[in-house]
Amino acid sequence: MKAYVDPGKIPFKVQAIASALKNSGGTPLIVGGPVRDVLLGRQPQDWDVAVDMDPQEILQVFPGACTVGIELGRVSVGDVDVVSLRAEKDYRDKRHPSQVVFGVPLGKDLERRDFTINAMAWDPFTGEIFDPFGGLEHLEHRALVCVGDARERFEEDPLRILRAVRFRTCLGLNFDAELVEAIRERKGLLSRVSGERVFAELRRILTSPAVCQGVTDLYEYGLSATILPELDQAPHQVAAALSLCQPDLPARLAVLLGITETKPDDVQSRFNLPASLTRQVEWLVLNCDPELILDKRSLPKGHSGLWKQPGGYTKDPGYMARRIVYHWGVKQLERLMDVKRAIWLGRGNGGLPDDFLFLSAGYWLMLQSDCQDFMTLALDGNEIMELLDVEQGQVVGEALEYLEDVVLQHPEMNRKQTLSQILLEWWSKRV
């Protein structure tokens, strides 16, 4: 029985690309993930169009297309990938084929794909679904099944092992017995996959609403021992804590590292994480210590901790919250609250910790004021130099830092005349 899906679900830009290929003599089809997602009622993030043309013929239709990946028959027209129908042989490095053959039938192209739910094609004009491996039935039964022999698919590219966990986590699918056995047998192959590729899958697992299922699978199938050994220290605590945290990557990474007491640098080097992400996560991990918020290592030079000081606890939660927002933004303050709560409850504690309650009080105090009252100083560096009659240098930096602290404590003082007077008083005590 043939299956059809309304082509009206295909975005106009994809339809336009398909029409251009058809007008040039090709037979374009939507393939892979977009077909699966539409059948699941989800909005596809990426669109792939396969066509019975070789890469050079595709370039004649779209001469300005991006040619990164053309050796594998892939060109990019904007954010849409147009690929030649192809077969691949002999995966020499557990990822890249040593031979690519273009001009193969559709069934041969779909045969090289990882799972049956990704091995379907969709005619963008008639709406017909081509499903040679039973992907539709497997979707109906929420089953994840490899195309052909699962062990062979994992040998070709071991990342598919991790993709299996990701699809199960993000799409709510079930593994068949053969897939489970193949995962257990081939899990060691993941050590051959680059950290960047591993993390591309991990981030989707970690930010899934079903993250508890995902990290449990990583542990129970023995995958974490190779790619995320920290998880093995406290798998159930990590799973519980992550499920209590918003699906935000920096926050969930911080929860994982905080529960297992892992240094962010260790994970950064393993996965080659972006510096900006590492910096956010490191700050969150450092400041999840209930004895200290805003560790001096995590702030610009000259700033000290705010939570616990030599004289005891700081008495102004609003000042603390404004200071965090000034240096890191509202989102990072919200993350810190989320991470603290998740770690505390994930460890089986009751209630909420004092430092979380203190943060919450500061957060609400901060929200009740206009952020513009403290985010931009009423005096800039040039005005400071003019008032103090000094050249640009260390003094200007110290003056700015002093005024920033004044305004963070008392936002109502962020007025040019008021700050000018405060600055001159500060300067008179120095000279």
ChimeraX attribute file (.defattr): number of C-alpha atoms within 10 A of each C-alpha:
attribute: neighborCount
match mode: 1-to-1
recipient: residues
	/A:1	2
	/A:2	7
	/A:3	11
	/A:4	12
	/A:5	17
	/A:6	14
	/A:7	15
	/A:8	11
	/A:9	12
	/A:10	19
	/A:11	10
	/A:12	10
	/A:13	13
	/A:14	20
	/A:15	19
	/A:16	11
	/A:17	19
	/A:18	24
	/A:19	17
	/A:20	16
	/A:21	25
	/A:22	15
	/A:23	11
	/A:24	14
	/A:25	13
	/A:26	17
	/A:27	17
	/A:28	27
	/A:29	29
	/A:30	24
	/A:31	23
	/A:32	24
	/A:33	19
	/A:34	23
	/A:35	24
	/A:36	22
	/A:37	17
	/A:38	15
	/A:39	15
	/A:40	14
	/A:41	8
	/A:42	12
	/A:43	11
	/A:44	14
	/A:45	8
	/A:46	12
	/A:47	18
	/A:48	20
	/A:49	28
	/A:50	26
	/A:51	25
	/A:52	22
	/A:53	23
	/A:54	18
	/A:55	22
	/A:56	14
	/A:57	16
	/A:58	23
	/A:59	19
	/A:60	12
	/A:61	14
	/A:62	17
	/A:63	12
	/A:64	12
	/A:65	17
	/A:66	16
	/A:67	15
	/A:68	11
	/A:69	12
	/A:70	17
	/A:71	10
	/A:72	19
	/A:73	22
	/A:74	22
	/A:75	24
	/A:76	20
	/A:77	18
	/A:78	11
	/A:79	12
	/A:80	16
	/A:81	18
	/A:82	30
	/A:83	25
	/A:84	26
	/A:85	26
	/A:86	25
	/A:87	22
	/A:88	18
	/A:89	13
	/A:90	13
	/A:91	14
	/A:92	12
	/A:93	13
	/A:94	17
	/A:95	17
	/A:96	15
	/A:97	16
	/A:98	11
	/A:99	12
	/A:100	14
	/A:101	15
	/A:102	17
	/A:103	15
	/A:104	14
	/A:105	12
	/A:106	19
	/A:107	18
	/A:108	15
	/A:109	19
	/A:110	25
	/A:111	19
	/A:112	17
	/A:113	18
	/A:114	25
	/A:115	25
	/A:116	26
	/A:117	27
	/A:118	24
	/A:119	27
	/A:120	28
	/A:121	26
	/A:122	26
	/A:123	20
	/A:124	23
	/A:125	16
	/A:126	11
	/A:127	19
	/A:128	17
	/A:129	20
	/A:130	22
	/A:131	20
	/A:132	17
	/A:133	21
	/A:134	15
	/A:135	24
	/A:136	23
	/A:137	13
	/A:138	17
	/A:139	19
	/A:140	10
	/A:141	11
	/A:142	17
	/A:143	19
	/A:144	24
	/A:145	26
	/A:146	26
	/A:147	22
	/A:148	15
	/A:149	13
	/A:150	22
	/A:151	18
	/A:152	15
	/A:153	20
	/A:154	25
	/A:155	18
	/A:156	22
	/A:157	21
	/A:158	24
	/A:159	23
	/A:160	21
	/A:161	25
	/A:162	26
	/A:163	19
	/A:164	22
	/A:165	27
	/A:166	27
	/A:167	19
	/A:168	21
	/A:169	24
	/A:170	18
	/A:171	17
	/A:172	13
	/A:173	19
	/A:174	20
	/A:175	18
	/A:176	12
	/A:177	9
	/A:178	13
	/A:179	20
	/A:180	15
	/A:181	14
	/A:182	17
	/A:183	24
	/A:184	14
	/A:185	13
	/A:186	17
	/A:187	20
	/A:188	15
	/A:189	18
	/A:190	23
	/A:191	15
	/A:192	13
	/A:193	16
	/A:194	13
	/A:195	18
	/A:196	13
	/A:197	12
	/A:198	20
	/A:199	20
	/A:200	13
	/A:201	18
	/A:202	22
	/A:203	16
	/A:204	19
	/A:205	27
	/A:206	28
	/A:207	22
	/A:208	22
	/A:209	18
	/A:210	20
	/A:211	25
	/A:212	21
	/A:213	19
	/A:214	25
	/A:215	28
	/A:216	20
	/A:217	18
	/A:218	23
	/A:219	19
	/A:220	13
	/A:221	17
	/A:222	17
	/A:223	26
	/A:224	20
	/A:225	16
	/A:226	14
	/A:227	21
	/A:228	17
	/A:229	14
	/A:230	19
	/A:231	24
	/A:232	18
	/A:233	12
	/A:234	14
	/A:235	22
	/A:236	17
	/A:237	19
	/A:238	28
	/A:239	23
	/A:240	20
	/A:241	26
	/A:242	30
	/A:243	21
	/A:244	21
	/A:245	24
	/A:246	16
	/A:247	18
	/A:248	14
	/A:249	20
	/A:250	25
	/A:251	28
	/A:252	27
	/A:253	24
	/A:254	30
	/A:255	31
	/A:256	24
	/A:257	22
	/A:258	24
	/A:259	23
	/A:260	18
	/A:261	13
	/A:262	15
	/A:263	15
	/A:264	21
	/A:265	14
	/A:266	11
	/A:267	18
	/A:268	17
	/A:269	11
	/A:270	15
	/A:271	16
	/A:272	15
	/A:273	17
	/A:274	9
	/A:275	10
	/A:276	10
	/A:277	13
	/A:278	20
	/A:279	17
	/A:280	19
	/A:281	28
	/A:282	21
	/A:283	22
	/A:284	28
	/A:285	26
	/A:286	20
	/A:287	22
	/A:288	24
	/A:289	15
	/A:290	14
	/A:291	14
	/A:292	18
	/A:293	24
	/A:294	22
	/A:295	19
	/A:296	16
	/A:297	14
	/A:298	18
	/A:299	15
	/A:300	10
	/A:301	9
	/A:302	10
	/A:303	15
	/A:304	16
	/A:305	18
	/A:306	22
	/A:307	23
	/A:308	16
	/A:309	13
	/A:310	6
	/A:311	6
	/A:312	8
	/A:313	13
	/A:314	15
	/A:315	11
	/A:316	15
	/A:317	23
	/A:318	24
	/A:319	23
	/A:320	25
	/A:321	25
	/A:322	28
	/A:323	24
	/A:324	22
	/A:325	21
	/A:326	16
	/A:327	12
	/A:328	14
	/A:329	14
	/A:330	17
	/A:331	10
	/A:332	19
	/A:333	21
	/A:334	15
	/A:335	22
	/A:336	25
	/A:337	21
	/A:338	19
	/A:339	29
	/A:340	28
	/A:341	23
	/A:342	24
	/A:343	24
	/A:344	19
	/A:345	17
	/A:346	22
	/A:347	15
	/A:348	11
	/A:349	11
	/A:350	9
	/A:351	9
	/A:352	13
	/A:353	14
	/A:354	10
	/A:355	20
	/A:356	19
	/A:357	14
	/A:358	19
	/A:359	22
	/A:360	18
	/A:361	16
	/A:362	20
	/A:363	23
	/A:364	13
	/A:365	16
	/A:366	20
	/A:367	13
	/A:368	10
	/A:369	14
	/A:370	10
	/A:371	15
	/A:372	10
	/A:373	17
	/A:374	24
	/A:375	19
	/A:376	13
	/A:377	20
	/A:378	18
	/A:379	19
	/A:380	12
	/A:381	15
	/A:382	12
	/A:383	14
	/A:384	22
	/A:385	16
	/A:386	10
	/A:387	14
	/A:388	16
	/A:389	9
	/A:390	12
	/A:391	12
	/A:392	12
	/A:393	10
	/A:394	9
	/A:395	15
	/A:396	19
	/A:397	13
	/A:398	12
	/A:399	19
	/A:400	18
	/A:401	15
	/A:402	15
	/A:403	22
	/A:404	22
	/A:405	17
	/A:406	18
	/A:407	23
	/A:408	24
	/A:409	18
	/A:410	14
	/A:411	21
	/A:412	13
	/A:413	19
	/A:414	23
	/A:415	14
	/A:416	14
	/A:417	12
	/A:418	13
	/A:419	20
	/A:420	19
	/A:421	12
	/A:422	15
	/A:423	19
	/A:424	15
	/A:425	11
	/A:426	14
	/A:427	14
	/A:428	9
	/A:429	7
	/A:430	7
	/A:431	5
